[in-house]
Amino acid sequence: MSNSCQDIEQMLDTLNLPVCLKTFNELMGDPQLGAYSPVQFLRELLEPQYRECINKTFESNLRHSKLLDTSPDIKNLKTGNGRVYNETTVDQILTFRFAEDRLNVGVYGVTGVGKSYFLAALCVEACRRNYGCQYVDYDCLLDELIALKRSGDIKKYNKKVKYYAKIQLLFIDDFGINRYPEEGMDVLYQLTKMRADLKKSTLFSCQYAPAEWKLHLSDTPDCYGKLDGIRRRLTTGYTVLIEKSDDQ
């Protein structure tokens, strides 16, 4: 490397751009360097560092999402392999316009049809697009919040509710899988109301249609008002219906 380039090396090193520095040294030793246009040279120099930064951000987002299985892929969210999607709606969701419009996404279907896979694939793609995400099971979410509320530490309980309320995209798997008493519906109502007020998007999978939620979310008749509030807030947005087919 000639002395005329040492200042550039030093700048790249000081800016903590090791991939750029490595690429720069490789480019300066390339016999075809003279054929590069300025724009081409700049692109060749910056792209490897950019890709590394994007990949690290994606990996960090995945870790923070707490999604255990990160293998689901949105490329598989299409009719086939025994599943039928309402593809027009799915195509709209995959643009992630719902996130910009602060709308929710409900994924419905019978047990084993692939709702959790759909939700996980969306979570992986959301992390790739640098949205703040968290993936949680319905029971784990409610059990955690109910336990905090029962502990009597209201400050800690409210802090945790606000934590979940502020997540940009909250993914709730197996919504309504078990019934909860009135205190569970109090917690869920508070969370869904706060997320609606903050205009955050909630994505959830459920095997019951919203009209059936009063039968499956709770056995307590006195909380029907809260159940209706939960339903009204969560169903503002897109509905994905996954059905089984006979093409397997």
SULKA-V271971 format. One record per pair of residues at least 12 apart in sequence whose ideal C-beta (glycine too) atoms are under 8 Angstrom apart, sorted by the first residue. I is the first residue (numbers start at 1). J is the second residue. If there is no record, write none. Layout:
# SULKA-V271971
i | j
I | J
I | J
This chain:
# SULKA-V271971
i | j
1 | 25
1 | 28
5 | 24
5 | 28
8 | 24
9 | 21
9 | 24
9 | 25
12 | 24
17 | 49
19 | 48
19 | 49
19 | 52
20 | 45
20 | 46
20 | 48
20 | 49
22 | 48
23 | 44
23 | 45
23 | 48
23 | 49
24 | 45
27 | 41
27 | 44
27 | 45
57 | 130
58 | 127
58 | 128
58 | 130
61 | 126
61 | 127
61 | 128
61 | 130
61 | 131
61 | 132
61 | 133
62 | 124
62 | 127
64 | 132
64 | 133
64 | 134
65 | 123
65 | 126
65 | 127
65 | 133
65 | 134
65 | 135
65 | 171
66 | 134
66 | 135
66 | 136
67 | 120
67 | 123
67 | 124
67 | 127
67 | 133
67 | 135
67 | 171
69 | 120
70 | 120
70 | 124
72 | 117
72 | 118
72 | 120
72 | 121
72 | 124
73 | 121
73 | 124
74 | 94
74 | 121
74 | 122
74 | 124
74 | 125
76 | 117
76 | 121
77 | 90
77 | 94
77 | 118
77 | 121
78 | 90
79 | 245
80 | 247
81 | 247
81 | 248
82 | 244
82 | 245
82 | 246
82 | 247
82 | 248
83 | 113
83 | 114
83 | 242
83 | 243
83 | 244
83 | 245
84 | 242
84 | 243
84 | 244
84 | 245
85 | 240
85 | 241
85 | 242
86 | 239
86 | 240
86 | 241
89 | 238
89 | 239
89 | 240
90 | 240
92 | 238
93 | 105
93 | 122
93 | 238
93 | 240
94 | 125
96 | 125
96 | 126
96 | 129
96 | 131
98 | 201
98 | 237
98 | 238
99 | 126
99 | 131
99 | 168
99 | 169
99 | 201
102 | 199
102 | 200
102 | 201
103 | 201
103 | 236
103 | 237
103 | 238
104 | 201
104 | 202
104 | 203
104 | 204
104 | 233
104 | 234
104 | 235
104 | 236
104 | 237
104 | 238
105 | 122
105 | 201
105 | 202
105 | 203
105 | 204
105 | 237
105 | 238
105 | 239
105 | 240
106 | 203
106 | 204
106 | 205
106 | 206
106 | 210
106 | 234
106 | 235
106 | 237
106 | 238
106 | 239
106 | 240
107 | 119
107 | 203
107 | 204
107 | 205
107 | 206
107 | 240
107 | 242
108 | 205
108 | 206
108 | 207
108 | 208
108 | 209
108 | 239
108 | 240
108 | 241
108 | 242
109 | 207
109 | 241
109 | 242
109 | 243
110 | 207
110 | 244
111 | 207
113 | 242
113 | 243
113 | 244
114 | 242
115 | 173
115 | 205
115 | 206
115 | 207
115 | 242
116 | 173
116 | 174
116 | 205
118 | 205
118 | 240
118 | 242
119 | 135
119 | 171
119 | 173
119 | 203
119 | 204
119 | 205
120 | 135
120 | 171
120 | 173
122 | 171
122 | 203
123 | 135
123 | 169
123 | 171
123 | 203
126 | 169
131 | 168
131 | 169
132 | 167
132 | 168
132 | 169
133 | 167
133 | 168
133 | 169
133 | 170
133 | 171
134 | 164
134 | 167
134 | 169
134 | 170
134 | 171
135 | 171
135 | 173
136 | 170
136 | 171
136 | 172
136 | 173
137 | 172
137 | 173
137 | 174
138 | 172
138 | 173
138 | 174
138 | 175
138 | 176
138 | 177
138 | 178
138 | 204
139 | 174
139 | 177
139 | 178
141 | 164
141 | 172
142 | 180
142 | 184
142 | 187
142 | 188
144 | 160
145 | 157
145 | 160
145 | 161
145 | 164
145 | 187
145 | 191
146 | 180
146 | 183
146 | 184
146 | 187
148 | 160
149 | 183
149 | 186
149 | 187
150 | 183
161 | 187
161 | 190
161 | 191
161 | 194
162 | 194
164 | 191
164 | 195
165 | 191
165 | 194
165 | 195
165 | 198
165 | 200
166 | 198
166 | 200
167 | 200
168 | 200
168 | 201
169 | 200
169 | 201
169 | 202
169 | 203
170 | 195
170 | 200
170 | 201
170 | 202
170 | 203
171 | 203
171 | 204
172 | 202
172 | 203
172 | 204
172 | 205
173 | 204
173 | 205
174 | 205
174 | 206
175 | 204
175 | 205
175 | 206
176 | 206
176 | 207
176 | 208
176 | 213
176 | 216
176 | 217
177 | 207
179 | 216
179 | 217
179 | 218
179 | 219
180 | 217
180 | 218
181 | 218
181 | 219
181 | 220
182 | 218
182 | 220
182 | 222
182 | 223
182 | 226
184 | 218
185 | 217
185 | 218
185 | 220
185 | 223
185 | 226
185 | 227
185 | 230
186 | 223
186 | 226
188 | 217
188 | 226
188 | 230
189 | 226
189 | 229
189 | 230
192 | 229
192 | 230
192 | 233
192 | 234
193 | 229
193 | 233
195 | 233
196 | 233
196 | 236
201 | 237
202 | 234
204 | 234
210 | 231
210 | 234
210 | 235
213 | 227
213 | 230
213 | 231
214 | 227
214 | 228
217 | 230
